[in-house]
Amino acid sequence: MPTLPPLREVWRDALREALVHGPLRLLPRERRRAIDRRLRGREEARKLALADAAIVSYGKSGRTWLRVLLSRVYTLRHGLPSNLMLEFDNLHRLDPAIPKLLFTHANYIRDWTGEWHSRRHFHGVRTVLLVRHPCDVAVSQWHQWRHRMRPWKTVLNRYPPPGAAVELEAFLLDPAVGLPAILAWLELFERELPAIREHLVIRYEDLRRDTAGELARLLTFLGTPASAREIGEAVAFARLDNMRRLEAEGALAFYGIRARPRDPTDPRSFKTRKGSVGGWRTELGPEAAARIEAWLRARGPLPFGYTLEPAPLAG
């Protein structure tokens, strides 16, 4: 069974849902959208102020996998059920030695703070930035939109309407949700990193290449270094095939997250889909991939040292 959040969080979430989808339903959609984003941002800012560290990523950059890795280390070390997943302070409330970790896409908080051109709200927070090649992120976002996304989330984050006839290449070039948005998010964090007093960058590609080494580096940064046994157990537990099995069984206890695939017979509907590195060209096909590559080259260098070379980045 998942550990439930404090009662105040349950009520806060329930009140927000009731407002947005109840009385406020009569408001224009854009007004409802703005209110919901601001309420979510206020809650994110509150948690950020209390967190021991923030783990920040753009959506579909490997956050679920990283969360499973960390969760397994802490549950193993502190004798907790293996299906419990970190949700801010839920494990900390079971054992104060486990840090309060805020997993965030740093999205809604800007609607609350109004800081759209800086990341000042992270400057004094120990921050882990998980990044992934923007083309792989964009392709994974397209699959998320087509096969898993709830209708209100498409409104909240300006995705195309559910079921819209938007092919992969057009999605990647969409300024609201495709590569332009992903690159702007990454570039802003890249510029702001020197101002974030304590920060660590982890590339998804390096985490795939040397999962044990990168996990050990992360845990040391968080102030909870792990033994080789803990690291090995976590890596085995978070293997892609095991995560897909656990997801299909509903055995990953994420509070507030649909842990099961929409269609267990369709691999594309799993939250844990492929975990591939550099697969965006194959997904697009040679002609579309060439057009996307030309668009990116004309735009300028990619952030965080990413390139358009076919081979995955080395560590």
Steps between C-alpha positions, in 0.01 A plus 500: 500500500629851426570736784237770489595868506409709804130576531559867414641397160204272430261784577705750301500280190132418541411867538694597188333226297158595635550866416637452151259228393204614711385861548780642283391281211274787393800728447670528160743213449806726494401652832455157656833396357675804652343441843593131503860569398534770764364274774736221395787749493423621852512144631825431315659815644393395851662160462813645342554716809483188721695256281846368579559489124313545173531257210407695189440373149300572189218249460602162350867535593516187716363635827289194581798270453722720717230516767474120507878471532516742794190359665638148497825608666311670782239228551770233506715695744217582739307174481195640319279324240667492160198643316505831689608786274636836611229767504661806655498422876304171516806284573652773719192474722568128539871555571645852547834380359342492153515845337199699384539502121285711271472348151391780271491610138535860626196583296212631711718679754560778249126570488518570874831690519473680167868425435484393137851604399703373797519205734556713808270281708762220473807713577506408869380141460717194457400411145544193281435566132418190296538570127449292188559557129222742399401295193447185707302707752278642225426158348416357842275800566308425179436142614395625844252742340356240262474205736491609865414866553180598677284754312537777761879467492492578128323824588721576798822475300372607156533164329291431189147379582467126567472305177618789281667394174848626589779288359836463670696750288237772543490433875877537525481844338202620705621811689285426806591137567768389253869569459472880526349470848739224611808688382387824666452314830843337481679817389355701787621246753841485332535878535378496861716213626790718625255683727370178657730463798488118518422321178567172324426421135420142405455405138251227427745353251771469766249347741424235237868440428614477865192478717686389813766770471257784435265386776790487746604852395144627550460342845829648615386843381177457696701424815391135517783298343413139429677166525576284197230257614234772518600635160498155342159413643352831381640460148356149476162610636477790253580296188268594216340156482433494875360852500264411216387191690440702818314766304278241332417357843440842653774424750682834489336708772507852358252723681288696253655336192327246279742213552343258253523523121184613321513183287725217633511349149641821349863572601454863397251559783749410774659778701814288476506477121841437340773683685698525178795727425512666159185330372341818367636454146349153472165627626495785248637320198795625290330785312322655798811451717708687242255792505501514880879486502521786248264707717713435807827581324359830379390581853844460656683273749297273721515554878700291745747384235249295304573448132330370189746218455326165455705332773384544863702738713787347691549583862 
